[in-house]
Every structure is written in structure tokens, then in C-alpha cells.
Amino acid sequence: MSQPLEVEVVVMPDGTVTTKVLGGRGRSCRDATKALRDALGQTTEDRTLPEFYEETTQTNTVRGRS
């Protein structure tokens, strides 16, 4: 089971908004904030954290019937 993502949103007095995804890896960070970014409008800067470049893995366990 994957860890839930936490999205941190900071709104500055000048109206600048920054978002940061905690607990995510790879594209899950961008996927988690897509609706928020779309609602806020034009993006002026997009920076990624080192976690963005970490590979994500998915494990599927298959058990045979006895």
C-alpha cells in the first residue's frame, strides 16, 4: 500500500501561491496538484524536488490456488 500524499499550499500576501507535495515520487507529484494548478491559472515557475526523479515501483503479488 502506498503512502498518502500531502499537498502543502502557501499563499503569500502578494497573491503568489506555491505548492509542495510531500510523500510523492515521480509523476505522482504533478498528478496530485494538476487540478489545483489548473484552477489557479498560469504557472510562472515549476521546480521539482529530488524525489521527482526517483523511480516509482509497483509490486503485484499473485498467489496460486492450492
N, C-alpha and C positions, 0 to 999 in steps of 0.2 A: 504494500500500500504506500502510495507516495505522500510526502509531507504536504500539508496545505500551504498555499501561497499567502503571503501577507503583502498588501499593497499600501505603501506609505505615501500619502499625498500632502504636500506642503503648499499653502497659498500665501504668497508674500504680500505685503501691503500695496505694492505696485501692481498687483494682479498676476504676477508671474507664478506659474504653477509647475511644480516638479513632482514626479512620481518615481518611486523606487520599489522594486519587487524584491521581497526577502523570501528565501526558501525555494527559489526557482532556478532552473538551469536551462540553457539554450533558448529555443523559441518560446518556451512556456512563459517567459517574462514578457515578451511582446504580446503574446496571445492574451495574457492576463490583463493587460492595460489597453487593448485595442479599443474597446467600447468607450473607455474613459477618454483616450486620446482623440477619438472621433468626435465625441461630444464637446471637447474643449476647443477644437478647431486647429488652426495652423500650428505646427511644431516648428520652433525656431532652432532647437538643438536636440540631438539624440545621442546620448552617451551610453555605452554599455559597460557593465561591471565585468570583472574577470569570470564570474560564474556563467555569463552568457556564452562563453566559449568552451565551457566544459561539456563533454558529451553526455547525453542522457541515454540511459539504458532501460529497456523494458524486459522483464523476465516473465515468461509464461511457464507454468508448471502443468504438465499433462500427466495424469495418473491413469494407469490401465485398470481395467476391472479384473478382479480375481475370480 
